[in-house]
Structure formats: C-alpha cells, structure tokens
Amino acid sequence: MLPTYVPGESLTALRKWRRVRVGDVVVVRDPRAPSRWLLKRCVARQGALLDLRGDNELASTDSRDFGLVTGKSVRYLVIQPRKEGAKS
C-alpha cells in the first residue's frame, strides 16, 4: 500500500461493523491463498461486490488479479489516523 502505508507501520483495524464504502482501506484474506492477509483500498462497489486495489498500482496484487470480492469477505476496516488540527 505504498505510498500510503509503509512496511512496518502500525495500523489500527477494527472488525467490520458497517458496510464497506468507496475509499475505505480494508483487510481481507487473499482469495487465492487464504492464509495470507491483504491490505487494500475499495475503489468501487458493484452491488455486493467490491473492487479492491493497492495504492501502488505497479506492484499490487488486487482485484485486477483475483477479481471482485464480496463485502462479506472483508474482515477488518482500517481506521485512518486523525489528521492534526482535525476537529472531532
């Protein structure tokens, strides 16, 4: 997910409690290798299906490789750090 997240960076991800929205960063199991977790951004919804992409388009394994995934397959939503000066 470079340049948004760098290897070793700590993230906070909460168990999915709401529907995934376009722009959300999610954690999902790799549909081709379920023992592997993927961090991806939802770039589009098509009904119950999600188009997940990595922020580094040239080096990402995402929906272009494994296809659309169901919203139910998303396990966690990444909570974006609050920007300095942002109001609650």
PDB file of N, CA, C and O in Angstrom:
ATOM      1  N   MET A   1       0.818  -1.199   0.000  1.00  0.00           N
ATOM      2  CA  MET A   1       0.000   0.000   0.000  1.00  0.00           C
ATOM      3  C   MET A   1       0.859   1.259   0.000  1.00  0.00           C
ATOM      4  O   MET A   1       0.399   2.334   0.386  1.00  0.00           O
ATOM      5  N   LEU A   2       2.101   1.120  -0.433  1.00  0.00           N
ATOM      6  CA  LEU A   2       2.904   2.326  -0.609  1.00  0.00           C
ATOM      7  C   LEU A   2       2.201   3.223  -1.612  1.00  0.00           C
ATOM      8  O   LEU A   2       1.612   2.677  -2.545  1.00  0.00           O
ATOM      9  N   PRO A   3       2.204   4.472  -1.517  1.00  0.00           N
ATOM     10  CA  PRO A   3       2.910   5.310  -0.555  1.00  0.00           C
ATOM     11  C   PRO A   3       2.099   5.614   0.707  1.00  0.00           C
ATOM     12  O   PRO A   3       2.598   6.292   1.605  1.00  0.00           O
ATOM     13  N   THR A   4       0.855   5.126   0.792  1.00  0.00           N
ATOM     14  CA  THR A   4       0.007   5.450   1.941  1.00  0.00           C
ATOM     15  C   THR A   4       0.525   4.835   3.225  1.00  0.00           C
ATOM     16  O   THR A   4       0.625   5.513   4.248  1.00  0.00           O
ATOM     17  N   TYR A   5       0.855   3.557   3.177  1.00  0.00           N
ATOM     18  CA  TYR A   5       1.379   2.840   4.339  1.00  0.00           C
ATOM     19  C   TYR A   5       2.716   2.218   3.958  1.00  0.00           C
ATOM     20  O   TYR A   5       2.894   1.737   2.840  1.00  0.00           O
ATOM     21  N   VAL A   6       3.648   2.235   4.896  1.00  0.00           N
ATOM     22  CA  VAL A   6       4.974   1.670   4.627  1.00  0.00           C
ATOM     23  C   VAL A   6       5.159   0.395   5.436  1.00  0.00           C
ATOM     24  O   VAL A   6       4.551   0.250   6.496  1.00  0.00           O
ATOM     25  N   PRO A   7       5.987  -0.535   4.961  1.00  0.00           N
ATOM     26  CA  PRO A   7       6.218  -1.770   5.706  1.00  0.00           C
ATOM     27  C   PRO A   7       6.671  -1.469   7.134  1.00  0.00           C
ATOM     28  O   PRO A   7       7.531  -0.617   7.357  1.00  0.00           O
ATOM     29  N   GLY A   8       6.084  -2.176   8.090  1.00  0.00           N
ATOM     30  CA  GLY A   8       6.431  -1.995   9.493  1.00  0.00           C
ATOM     31  C   GLY A   8       5.594  -0.953  10.215  1.00  0.00           C
ATOM     32  O   GLY A   8       5.655  -0.846  11.439  1.00  0.00           O
ATOM     33  N   GLU A   9       4.816  -0.186   9.467  1.00  0.00           N
ATOM     34  CA  GLU A   9       3.972   0.827  10.090  1.00  0.00           C
ATOM     35  C   GLU A   9       2.836   0.154  10.853  1.00  0.00           C
ATOM     36  O   GLU A   9       2.262  -0.831  10.388  1.00  0.00           O
ATOM     37  N   SER A  10       2.517   0.691  12.021  1.00  0.00           N
ATOM     38  CA  SER A  10       1.406   0.154  12.822  1.00  0.00           C
ATOM     39  C   SER A  10       0.095   0.762  12.351  1.00  0.00           C
ATOM     40  O   SER A  10       0.005   1.964  12.101  1.00  0.00           O
ATOM     41  N   LEU A  11      -0.918  -0.086  12.233  1.00  0.00           N
ATOM     42  CA  LEU A  11      -2.248   0.352  11.824  1.00  0.00           C
ATOM     43  C   LEU A  11      -3.253  -0.111  12.859  1.00  0.00           C
ATOM     44  O   LEU A  11      -3.009  -1.066  13.597  1.00  0.00           O
ATOM     45  N   THR A  12      -4.370   0.566  12.907  1.00  0.00           N
ATOM     46  CA  THR A  12      -5.473   0.105  13.731  1.00  0.00           C
ATOM     47  C   THR A  12      -6.573  -0.351  12.797  1.00  0.00           C
ATOM     48  O   THR A  12      -7.065   0.421  11.973  1.00  0.00           O
ATOM     49  N   ALA A  13      -6.954  -1.612  12.931  1.00  0.00           N
ATOM     50  CA  ALA A  13      -8.029  -2.170  12.120  1.00  0.00           C
ATOM     51  C   ALA A  13      -9.058  -2.786  13.058  1.00  0.00           C
ATOM     52  O   ALA A  13      -8.721  -3.562  13.953  1.00  0.00           O
ATOM     53  N   LEU A  14     -10.303  -2.431  12.839  1.00  0.00           N
ATOM     54  CA  LEU A  14     -11.395  -2.938  13.666  1.00  0.00           C
ATOM     55  C   LEU A  14     -12.240  -3.918  12.864  1.00  0.00           C
ATOM     56  O   LEU A  14     -12.402  -3.777  11.652  1.00  0.00           O
ATOM     57  N   ARG A  15     -12.773  -4.908  13.562  1.00  0.00           N
ATOM     58  CA  ARG A  15     -13.659  -5.860  12.900  1.00  0.00           C
ATOM     59  C   ARG A  15     -14.763  -5.077  12.191  1.00  0.00           C
ATOM     60  O   ARG A  15     -15.318  -4.127  12.744  1.00  0.00           O
ATOM     61  N   LYS A  16     -15.069  -5.482  10.975  1.00  0.00           N
ATOM     62  CA  LYS A  16     -16.034  -4.738  10.166  1.00  0.00           C
ATOM     63  C   LYS A  16     -17.361  -4.617  10.896  1.00  0.00           C
ATOM     64  O   LYS A  16     -17.959  -5.619  11.289  1.00  0.00           O
ATOM     65  N   TRP A  17     -17.816  -3.386  11.073  1.00  0.00           N
ATOM     66  CA  TRP A  17     -19.060  -3.114  11.776  1.00  0.00           C
ATOM     67  C   TRP A  17     -20.087  -2.418  10.889  1.00  0.00           C
ATOM     68  O   TRP A  17     -21.236  -2.232  11.289  1.00  0.00           O
ATOM     69  N   ARG A  18     -19.670  -2.037   9.691  1.00  0.00           N
ATOM     70  CA  ARG A  18     -20.567  -1.353   8.763  1.00  0.00           C
ATOM     71  C   ARG A  18     -20.222  -1.776   7.340  1.00  0.00           C
ATOM     72  O   ARG A  18     -19.227  -2.462   7.105  1.00  0.00           O
ATOM     73  N   ARG A  19     -21.040  -1.364   6.421  1.00  0.00           N
ATOM     74  CA  ARG A  19     -20.817  -1.654   5.010  1.00  0.00           C
ATOM     75  C   ARG A  19     -19.554  -0.942   4.529  1.00  0.00           C
ATOM     76  O   ARG A  19     -19.276   0.186   4.936  1.00  0.00           O
ATOM     77  N   VAL A  20     -18.803  -1.600   3.671  1.00  0.00           N
ATOM     78  CA  VAL A  20     -17.579  -1.006   3.116  1.00  0.00           C
ATOM     79  C   VAL A  20     -17.965   0.101   2.140  1.00  0.00           C
ATOM     80  O   VAL A  20     -18.841  -0.077   1.295  1.00  0.00           O
ATOM     81  N   ARG A  21     -17.300   1.239   2.270  1.00  0.00           N
ATOM     82  CA  ARG A  21     -17.534   2.391   1.389  1.00  0.00           C
ATOM     83  C   ARG A  21     -16.354   2.562   0.448  1.00  0.00           C
ATOM     84  O   ARG A  21     -15.235   2.152   0.757  1.00  0.00           O
ATOM     85  N   VAL A  22     -16.610   3.164  -0.693  1.00  0.00           N
ATOM     86  CA  VAL A  22     -15.526   3.501  -1.613  1.00  0.00           C
ATOM     87  C   VAL A  22     -14.564   4.417  -0.866  1.00  0.00           C
ATOM     88  O   VAL A  22     -14.983   5.383  -0.227  1.00  0.00           O
ATOM     89  N   GLY A  23     -13.276   4.108  -0.951  1.00  0.00           N
ATOM     90  CA  GLY A  23     -12.248   4.877  -0.260  1.00  0.00           C
ATOM     91  C   GLY A  23     -11.759   4.220   1.016  1.00  0.00           C
ATOM     92  O   GLY A  23     -10.683   4.559   1.510  1.00  0.00           O
ATOM     93  N   ASP A  24     -12.530   3.281   1.563  1.00  0.00           N
ATOM     94  CA  ASP A  24     -12.115   2.573   2.779  1.00  0.00           C
ATOM     95  C   ASP A  24     -10.903   1.692   2.501  1.00  0.00           C
ATOM     96  O   ASP A  24     -10.777   1.102   1.427  1.00  0.00           O
ATOM     97  N   VAL A  25     -10.019   1.615   3.482  1.00  0.00           N
ATOM     98  CA  VAL A  25      -8.912   0.661   3.446  1.00  0.00           C
ATOM     99  C   VAL A  25      -9.364  -0.529   4.282  1.00  0.00           C
ATOM    100  O   VAL A  25      -9.820  -0.373   5.415  1.00  0.00           O
ATOM    101  N   VAL A  26      -9.230  -1.724   3.702  1.00  0.00           N
ATOM    102  CA  VAL A  26      -9.764  -2.931   4.332  1.00  0.00           C
ATOM    103  C   VAL A  26      -8.701  -4.015   4.431  1.00  0.00           C
ATOM    104  O   VAL A  26      -7.679  -3.984   3.747  1.00  0.00           O
ATOM    105  N   VAL A  27      -8.978  -4.974   5.307  1.00  0.00           N
ATOM    106  CA  VAL A  27      -8.144  -6.165   5.431  1.00  0.00           C
ATOM    107  C   VAL A  27      -9.006  -7.354   5.014  1.00  0.00           C
ATOM    108  O   VAL A  27     -10.104  -7.560   5.532  1.00  0.00           O
ATOM    109  N   VAL A  28      -8.488  -8.122   4.077  1.00  0.00           N
ATOM    110  CA  VAL A  28      -9.227  -9.253   3.519  1.00  0.00           C
ATOM    111  C   VAL A  28      -8.242 -10.399   3.286  1.00  0.00           C
ATOM    112  O   VAL A  28      -7.060 -10.167   3.034  1.00  0.00           O
ATOM    113  N   ARG A  29      -8.729 -11.618   3.370  1.00  0.00           N
ATOM    114  CA  ARG A  29      -7.873 -12.764   3.043  1.00  0.00           C
ATOM    115  C   ARG A  29      -7.691 -12.813   1.533  1.00  0.00           C
ATOM    116  O   ARG A  29      -8.616 -12.518   0.777  1.00  0.00           O
ATOM    117  N   ASP A  30      -6.502 -13.184   1.104  1.00  0.00           N
ATOM    118  CA  ASP A  30      -6.219 -13.332  -0.321  1.00  0.00           C
ATOM    119  C   ASP A  30      -7.097 -14.474  -0.853  1.00  0.00           C
ATOM    120  O   ASP A  30      -6.979 -15.604  -0.380  1.00  0.00           O
ATOM    121  N   PRO A  31      -7.975 -14.197  -1.827  1.00  0.00           N
ATOM    122  CA  PRO A  31      -8.844 -15.255  -2.347  1.00  0.00           C
ATOM    123  C   PRO A  31      -8.075 -16.446  -2.930  1.00  0.00           C
ATOM    124  O   PRO A  31      -8.616 -17.549  -3.008  1.00  0.00           O
ATOM    125  N   ARG A  32      -6.831 -16.236  -3.337  1.00  0.00           N
ATOM    126  CA  ARG A  32      -6.041 -17.320  -3.933  1.00  0.00           C
ATOM    127  C   ARG A  32      -5.196 -18.058  -2.912  1.00  0.00           C
ATOM    128  O   ARG A  32      -4.788 -19.194  -3.155  1.00  0.00           O
ATOM    129  N   ALA A  33      -4.926 -17.436  -1.774  1.00  0.00           N
ATOM    130  CA  ALA A  33      -4.112 -18.049  -0.710  1.00  0.00           C
ATOM    131  C   ALA A  33      -4.678 -17.587   0.633  1.00  0.00           C
ATOM    132  O   ALA A  33      -4.168 -16.628   1.212  1.00  0.00           O
ATOM    133  N   PRO A  34      -5.729 -18.255   1.141  1.00  0.00           N
ATOM    134  CA  PRO A  34      -6.439 -17.788   2.344  1.00  0.00           C
ATOM    135  C   PRO A  34      -5.598 -17.622   3.603  1.00  0.00           C
ATOM    136  O   PRO A  34      -6.050 -16.981   4.552  1.00  0.00           O
ATOM    137  N   SER A  35      -4.398 -18.173   3.641  1.00  0.00           N
ATOM    138  CA  SER A  35      -3.560 -17.973   4.827  1.00  0.00           C
ATOM    139  C   SER A  35      -2.883 -16.594   4.805  1.00  0.00           C
ATOM    140  O   SER A  35      -2.252 -16.196   5.785  1.00  0.00           O
ATOM    141  N   ARG A  36      -3.012 -15.884   3.708  1.00  0.00           N
ATOM    142  CA  ARG A  36      -2.365 -14.578   3.531  1.00  0.00           C
ATOM    143  C   ARG A  36      -3.398 -13.456   3.647  1.00  0.00           C
ATOM    144  O   ARG A  36      -4.472 -13.523   3.050  1.00  0.00           O
ATOM    145  N   TRP A  37      -3.056 -12.423   4.426  1.00  0.00           N
ATOM    146  CA  TRP A  37      -3.918 -11.249   4.572  1.00  0.00           C
ATOM    147  C   TRP A  37      -3.472 -10.154   3.622  1.00  0.00           C
ATOM    148  O   TRP A  37      -2.276  -9.991   3.380  1.00  0.00           O
ATOM    149  N   LEU A  38      -4.421  -9.400   3.081  1.00  0.00           N
ATOM    150  CA  LEU A  38      -4.124  -8.296   2.174  1.00  0.00           C
ATOM    151  C   LEU A  38      -4.711  -6.994   2.721  1.00  0.00           C
ATOM    152  O   LEU A  38      -5.788  -6.983   3.316  1.00  0.00           O
ATOM    153  N   LEU A  39      -3.992  -5.920   2.510  1.00  0.00           N
ATOM    154  CA  LEU A  39      -4.434  -4.571   2.866  1.00  0.00           C
ATOM    155  C   LEU A  39      -4.723  -3.859   1.552  1.00  0.00           C
ATOM    156  O   LEU A  39      -3.813  -3.641   0.752  1.00  0.00           O
ATOM    157  N   LYS A  40      -5.979  -3.495   1.321  1.00  0.00           N
ATOM    158  CA  LYS A  40      -6.381  -2.908   0.041  1.00  0.00           C
ATOM    159  C   LYS A  40      -7.372  -1.787   0.255  1.00  0.00           C
ATOM    160  O   LYS A  40      -7.981  -1.667   1.317  1.00  0.00           O
ATOM    161  N   ARG A  41      -7.525  -0.960  -0.783  1.00  0.00           N
ATOM    162  CA  ARG A  41      -8.493   0.129  -0.766  1.00  0.00           C
ATOM    163  C   ARG A  41      -9.670  -0.242  -1.669  1.00  0.00           C
ATOM    164  O   ARG A  41      -9.478  -0.761  -2.768  1.00  0.00           O
ATOM    165  N   CYS A  42     -10.873   0.025  -1.203  1.00  0.00           N
ATOM    166  CA  CYS A  42     -12.059  -0.192  -2.030  1.00  0.00           C
ATOM    167  C   CYS A  42     -12.175   0.987  -2.991  1.00  0.00           C
ATOM    168  O   CYS A  42     -12.322   2.133  -2.567  1.00  0.00           O
ATOM    169  N   VAL A  43     -12.109   0.696  -4.290  1.00  0.00           N
ATOM    170  CA  VAL A  43     -12.190   1.771  -5.286  1.00  0.00           C
ATOM    171  C   VAL A  43     -13.547   1.828  -5.980  1.00  0.00           C
ATOM    172  O   VAL A  43     -13.877   2.830  -6.615  1.00  0.00           O
ATOM    173  N   ALA A  44     -14.338   0.755  -5.862  1.00  0.00           N
ATOM    174  CA  ALA A  44     -15.667   0.751  -6.476  1.00  0.00           C
ATOM    175  C   ALA A  44     -16.509  -0.351  -5.861  1.00  0.00           C
ATOM    176  O   ALA A  44     -15.997  -1.361  -5.378  1.00  0.00           O
ATOM    177  N   ARG A  45     -17.819  -0.127  -5.892  1.00  0.00           N
ATOM    178  CA  ARG A  45     -18.795  -1.138  -5.458  1.00  0.00           C
ATOM    179  C   ARG A  45     -19.662  -1.465  -6.657  1.00  0.00           C
ATOM    180  O   ARG A  45     -20.029  -0.588  -7.439  1.00  0.00           O
ATOM    181  N   GLN A  46     -19.981  -2.737  -6.787  1.00  0.00           N
ATOM    182  CA  GLN A  46     -20.946  -3.182  -7.796  1.00  0.00           C
ATOM    183  C   GLN A  46     -21.928  -4.083  -7.070  1.00  0.00           C
ATOM    184  O   GLN A  46     -21.780  -5.306  -7.076  1.00  0.00           O
ATOM    185  N   GLY A  47     -22.934  -3.479  -6.442  1.00  0.00           N
ATOM    186  CA  GLY A  47     -23.854  -4.233  -5.594  1.00  0.00           C
ATOM    187  C   GLY A  47     -23.108  -4.738  -4.373  1.00  0.00           C
ATOM    188  O   GLY A  47     -22.544  -3.953  -3.610  1.00  0.00           O
ATOM    189  N   ALA A  48     -23.109  -6.066  -4.188  1.00  0.00           N
ATOM    190  CA  ALA A  48     -22.420  -6.663  -3.039  1.00  0.00           C
ATOM    191  C   ALA A  48     -20.949  -6.924  -3.312  1.00  0.00           C
ATOM    192  O   ALA A  48     -20.226  -7.384  -2.428  1.00  0.00           O
ATOM    193  N   LEU A  49     -20.495  -6.632  -4.536  1.00  0.00           N
ATOM    194  CA  LEU A  49     -19.106  -6.908  -4.906  1.00  0.00           C
ATOM    195  C   LEU A  49     -18.249  -5.652  -4.797  1.00  0.00           C
ATOM    196  O   LEU A  49     -18.700  -4.540  -5.070  1.00  0.00           O
ATOM    197  N   LEU A  50     -16.998  -5.867  -4.389  1.00  0.00           N
ATOM    198  CA  LEU A  50     -16.057  -4.763  -4.204  1.00  0.00           C
ATOM    199  C   LEU A  50     -14.871  -4.911  -5.138  1.00  0.00           C
ATOM    200  O   LEU A  50     -14.378  -6.014  -5.376  1.00  0.00           O
ATOM    201  N   ASP A  51     -14.422  -3.774  -5.666  1.00  0.00           N
ATOM    202  CA  ASP A  51     -13.186  -3.722  -6.443  1.00  0.00           C
ATOM    203  C   ASP A  51     -12.113  -3.199  -5.500  1.00  0.00           C
ATOM    204  O   ASP A  51     -12.143  -2.036  -5.100  1.00  0.00           O
ATOM    205  N   LEU A  52     -11.169  -4.056  -5.148  1.00  0.00           N
ATOM    206  CA  LEU A  52     -10.102  -3.692  -4.217  1.00  0.00           C
ATOM    207  C   LEU A  52      -8.813  -3.479  -4.973  1.00  0.00           C
ATOM    208  O   LEU A  52      -8.442  -4.287  -5.825  1.00  0.00           O
ATOM    209  N   ARG A  53      -8.130  -2.397  -4.664  1.00  0.00           N
ATOM    210  CA  ARG A  53      -6.862  -2.073  -5.322  1.00  0.00           C
ATOM    211  C   ARG A  53      -5.829  -1.666  -4.275  1.00  0.00           C
ATOM    212  O   ARG A  53      -6.159  -1.157  -3.204  1.00  0.00           O
ATOM    213  N   GLY A  54      -4.573  -1.910  -4.622  1.00  0.00           N
ATOM    214  CA  GLY A  54      -3.475  -1.413  -3.815  1.00  0.00           C
ATOM    215  C   GLY A  54      -3.126  -0.009  -4.267  1.00  0.00           C
ATOM    216  O   GLY A  54      -3.359   0.345  -5.423  1.00  0.00           O
ATOM    217  N   ASP A  55      -2.575   0.791  -3.381  1.00  0.00           N
ATOM    218  CA  ASP A  55      -2.223   2.161  -3.744  1.00  0.00           C
ATOM    219  C   ASP A  55      -1.022   2.226  -4.679  1.00  0.00           C
ATOM    220  O   ASP A  55      -0.860   3.206  -5.406  1.00  0.00           O
ATOM    221  N   ASN A  56      -0.175   1.193  -4.671  1.00  0.00           N
ATOM    222  CA  ASN A  56       0.974   1.138  -5.570  1.00  0.00           C
ATOM    223  C   ASN A  56       0.583   0.255  -6.755  1.00  0.00           C
ATOM    224  O   ASN A  56       0.835  -0.950  -6.751  1.00  0.00           O
ATOM    225  N   GLU A  57      -0.023   0.852  -7.745  1.00  0.00           N
ATOM    226  CA  GLU A  57      -0.614   0.125  -8.867  1.00  0.00           C
ATOM    227  C   GLU A  57       0.350  -0.824  -9.576  1.00  0.00           C
ATOM    228  O   GLU A  57      -0.055  -1.899 -10.020  1.00  0.00           O
ATOM    229  N   LEU A  58       1.603  -0.441  -9.684  1.00  0.00           N
ATOM    230  CA  LEU A  58       2.570  -1.259 -10.427  1.00  0.00           C
ATOM    231  C   LEU A  58       3.030  -2.498  -9.660  1.00  0.00           C
ATOM    232  O   LEU A  58       3.502  -3.460 -10.266  1.00  0.00           O
ATOM    233  N   ALA A  59       2.897  -2.483  -8.333  1.00  0.00           N
ATOM    234  CA  ALA A  59       3.405  -3.608  -7.537  1.00  0.00           C
ATOM    235  C   ALA A  59       2.324  -4.240  -6.668  1.00  0.00           C
ATOM    236  O   ALA A  59       2.631  -4.857  -5.648  1.00  0.00           O
ATOM    237  N   SER A  60       1.066  -4.091  -7.062  1.00  0.00           N
ATOM    238  CA  SER A  60      -0.019  -4.563  -6.214  1.00  0.00           C
ATOM    239  C   SER A  60      -0.682  -5.812  -6.773  1.00  0.00           C
ATOM    240  O   SER A  60      -0.893  -5.937  -7.979  1.00  0.00           O
ATOM    241  N   THR A  61      -1.005  -6.726  -5.877  1.00  0.00           N
ATOM    242  CA  THR A  61      -1.861  -7.868  -6.203  1.00  0.00           C
ATOM    243  C   THR A  61      -3.239  -7.491  -5.688  1.00  0.00           C
ATOM    244  O   THR A  61      -3.433  -7.332  -4.483  1.00  0.00           O
ATOM    245  N   ASP A  62      -4.200  -7.347  -6.597  1.00  0.00           N
ATOM    246  CA  ASP A  62      -5.509  -6.849  -6.184  1.00  0.00           C
ATOM    247  C   ASP A  62      -6.594  -7.405  -7.093  1.00  0.00           C
ATOM    248  O   ASP A  62      -6.391  -8.430  -7.744  1.00  0.00           O
ATOM    249  N   SER A  63      -7.738  -6.746  -7.144  1.00  0.00           N
ATOM    250  CA  SER A  63      -8.875  -7.251  -7.922  1.00  0.00           C
ATOM    251  C   SER A  63      -8.562  -7.425  -9.405  1.00  0.00           C
ATOM    252  O   SER A  63      -9.240  -8.187 -10.094  1.00  0.00           O
ATOM    253  N   ARG A  64      -7.563  -6.739  -9.892  1.00  0.00           N
ATOM    254  CA  ARG A  64      -7.163  -6.957 -11.291  1.00  0.00           C
ATOM    255  C   ARG A  64      -6.605  -8.351 -11.479  1.00  0.00           C
ATOM    256  O   ARG A  64      -6.632  -8.892 -12.585  1.00  0.00           O
ATOM    257  N   ASP A  65      -6.092  -8.946 -10.389  1.00  0.00           N
ATOM    258  CA  ASP A  65      -5.536 -10.299 -10.442  1.00  0.00           C
ATOM    259  C   ASP A  65      -6.545 -11.360 -10.002  1.00  0.00           C
ATOM    260  O   ASP A  65      -6.663 -12.404 -10.643  1.00  0.00           O
ATOM    261  N   PHE A  66      -7.280 -11.098  -8.904  1.00  0.00           N
ATOM    262  CA  PHE A  66      -8.155 -12.126  -8.348  1.00  0.00           C
ATOM    263  C   PHE A  66      -9.638 -11.831  -8.505  1.00  0.00           C
ATOM    264  O   PHE A  66     -10.469 -12.614  -8.045  1.00  0.00           O
ATOM    265  N   GLY A  67      -9.990 -10.725  -9.139  1.00  0.00           N
ATOM    266  CA  GLY A  67     -11.396 -10.409  -9.373  1.00  0.00           C
ATOM    267  C   GLY A  67     -12.043  -9.679  -8.217  1.00  0.00           C
ATOM    268  O   GLY A  67     -11.407  -9.405  -7.199  1.00  0.00           O
ATOM    269  N   LEU A  68     -13.313  -9.368  -8.385  1.00  0.00           N
ATOM    270  CA  LEU A  68     -14.071  -8.671  -7.352  1.00  0.00           C
ATOM    271  C   LEU A  68     -14.293  -9.612  -6.173  1.00  0.00           C
ATOM    272  O   LEU A  68     -14.331 -10.831  -6.340  1.00  0.00           O
ATOM    273  N   VAL A  69     -14.437  -9.045  -4.994  1.00  0.00           N
ATOM    274  CA  VAL A  69     -14.695  -9.844  -3.793  1.00  0.00           C
ATOM    275  C   VAL A  69     -16.010  -9.391  -3.169  1.00  0.00           C
ATOM    276  O   VAL A  69     -16.462  -8.271  -3.407  1.00  0.00           O
ATOM    277  N   THR A  70     -16.612 -10.250  -2.381  1.00  0.00           N
ATOM    278  CA  THR A  70     -17.860  -9.877  -1.717  1.00  0.00           C
ATOM    279  C   THR A  70     -17.563  -9.001  -0.507  1.00  0.00           C
ATOM    280  O   THR A  70     -16.500  -9.102   0.106  1.00  0.00           O
ATOM    281  N   GLY A  71     -18.503  -8.156  -0.181  1.00  0.00           N
ATOM    282  CA  GLY A  71     -18.365  -7.333   1.016  1.00  0.00           C
ATOM    283  C   GLY A  71     -18.236  -8.180   2.270  1.00  0.00           C
ATOM    284  O   GLY A  71     -17.587  -7.774   3.234  1.00  0.00           O
ATOM    285  N   LYS A  72     -18.856  -9.365   2.262  1.00  0.00           N
ATOM    286  CA  LYS A  72     -18.775 -10.258   3.423  1.00  0.00           C
ATOM    287  C   LYS A  72     -17.372 -10.805   3.636  1.00  0.00           C
ATOM    288  O   LYS A  72     -17.042 -11.235   4.742  1.00  0.00           O
ATOM    289  N   SER A  73     -16.543 -10.798   2.602  1.00  0.00           N
ATOM    290  CA  SER A  73     -15.190 -11.337   2.755  1.00  0.00           C
ATOM    291  C   SER A  73     -14.254 -10.360   3.464  1.00  0.00           C
ATOM    292  O   SER A  73     -13.169 -10.748   3.899  1.00  0.00           O
ATOM    293  N   VAL A  74     -14.660  -9.110   3.582  1.00  0.00           N
ATOM    294  CA  VAL A  74     -13.849  -8.125   4.304  1.00  0.00           C
ATOM    295  C   VAL A  74     -13.981  -8.386   5.796  1.00  0.00           C
ATOM    296  O   VAL A  74     -15.088  -8.427   6.332  1.00  0.00           O
ATOM    297  N   ARG A  75     -12.851  -8.562   6.463  1.00  0.00           N
ATOM    298  CA  ARG A  75     -12.861  -8.855   7.900  1.00  0.00           C
ATOM    299  C   ARG A  75     -12.674  -7.605   8.755  1.00  0.00           C
ATOM    300  O   ARG A  75     -13.282  -7.483   9.818  1.00  0.00           O
ATOM    301  N   TYR A  76     -11.834  -6.674   8.294  1.00  0.00           N
ATOM    302  CA  TYR A  76     -11.486  -5.510   9.114  1.00  0.00           C
ATOM    303  C   TYR A  76     -11.500  -4.234   8.278  1.00  0.00           C
ATOM    304  O   TYR A  76     -11.232  -4.255   7.077  1.00  0.00           O
ATOM    305  N   LEU A  77     -11.817  -3.133   8.934  1.00  0.00           N
ATOM    306  CA  LEU A  77     -11.709  -1.794   8.353  1.00  0.00           C
ATOM    307  C   LEU A  77     -10.562  -1.085   9.056  1.00  0.00           C
ATOM    308  O   LEU A  77     -10.472  -1.106  10.284  1.00  0.00           O
ATOM    309  N   VAL A  78      -9.694  -0.466   8.289  1.00  0.00           N
ATOM    310  CA  VAL A  78      -8.571   0.275   8.862  1.00  0.00           C
ATOM    311  C   VAL A  78      -9.067   1.662   9.241  1.00  0.00           C
ATOM    312  O   VAL A  78      -9.700   2.361   8.450  1.00  0.00           O
ATOM    313  N   ILE A  79      -8.762   2.033  10.465  1.00  0.00           N
ATOM    314  CA  ILE A  79      -9.144   3.348  10.965  1.00  0.00           C
ATOM    315  C   ILE A  79      -8.037   4.318  10.572  1.00  0.00           C
ATOM    316  O   ILE A  79      -6.874   4.124  10.926  1.00  0.00           O
ATOM    317  N   GLN A  80      -8.402   5.341   9.854  1.00  0.00           N
ATOM    318  CA  GLN A  80      -7.416   6.332   9.414  1.00  0.00           C
ATOM    319  C   GLN A  80      -6.975   7.168  10.606  1.00  0.00           C
ATOM    320  O   GLN A  80      -7.808   7.587  11.409  1.00  0.00           O
ATOM    321  N   PRO A  81      -5.689   7.413  10.729  1.00  0.00           N
ATOM    322  CA  PRO A  81      -5.261   8.298  11.821  1.00  0.00           C
ATOM    323  C   PRO A  81      -5.877   9.680  11.632  1.00  0.00           C
ATOM    324  O   PRO A  81      -5.975  10.182  10.512  1.00  0.00           O
ATOM    325  N   ARG A  82      -6.286  10.282  12.735  1.00  0.00           N
ATOM    326  CA  ARG A  82      -6.862  11.598  12.658  1.00  0.00           C
ATOM    327  C   ARG A  82      -5.778  12.604  12.293  1.00  0.00           C
ATOM    328  O   ARG A  82      -4.705  12.603  12.896  1.00  0.00           O
ATOM    329  N   LYS A  83      -6.041  13.437  11.340  1.00  0.00           N
ATOM    330  CA  LYS A  83      -5.069  14.439  10.909  1.00  0.00           C
ATOM    331  C   LYS A  83      -4.942  15.529  11.976  1.00  0.00           C
ATOM    332  O   LYS A  83      -5.918  15.888  12.635  1.00  0.00           O
ATOM    333  N   GLU A  84      -3.723  16.044  12.131  1.00  0.00           N
ATOM    334  CA  GLU A  84      -3.510  17.118  13.100  1.00  0.00           C
ATOM    335  C   GLU A  84      -4.391  18.302  12.761  1.00  0.00           C
ATOM    336  O   GLU A  84      -4.505  18.698  11.601  1.00  0.00           O
ATOM    337  N   GLY A  85      -5.010  18.861  13.784  1.00  0.00           N
ATOM    338  CA  GLY A  85      -5.855  20.017  13.581  1.00  0.00           C
ATOM    339  C   GLY A  85      -7.278  19.660  13.181  1.00  0.00           C
ATOM    340  O   GLY A  85      -8.137  20.538  13.097  1.00  0.00           O
ATOM    341  N   ALA A  86      -7.544  18.352  12.927  1.00  0.00           N
ATOM    342  CA  ALA A  86      -8.912  17.952  12.553  1.00  0.00           C
ATOM    343  C   ALA A  86      -9.809  18.021  13.774  1.00  0.00           C
ATOM    344  O   ALA A  86      -9.406  17.682  14.887  1.00  0.00           O
ATOM    345  N   LYS A  87     -11.028  18.465  13.543  1.00  0.00           N
ATOM    346  CA  LYS A  87     -12.000  18.554  14.641  1.00  0.00           C
ATOM    347  C   LYS A  87     -12.795  17.281  14.704  1.00  0.00           C
ATOM    348  O   LYS A  87     -13.058  16.646  13.682  1.00  0.00           O
ATOM    349  N   SER A  88     -13.185  16.899  15.929  1.00  0.00           N
ATOM    350  CA  SER A  88     -13.971  15.665  16.127  1.00  0.00           C
ATOM    351  C   SER A  88     -15.363  15.800  15.603  1.00  0.00           C
ATOM    352  O   SER A  88     -16.150  14.857  15.691  1.00  0.00           O
TER     353      SER A  88
END
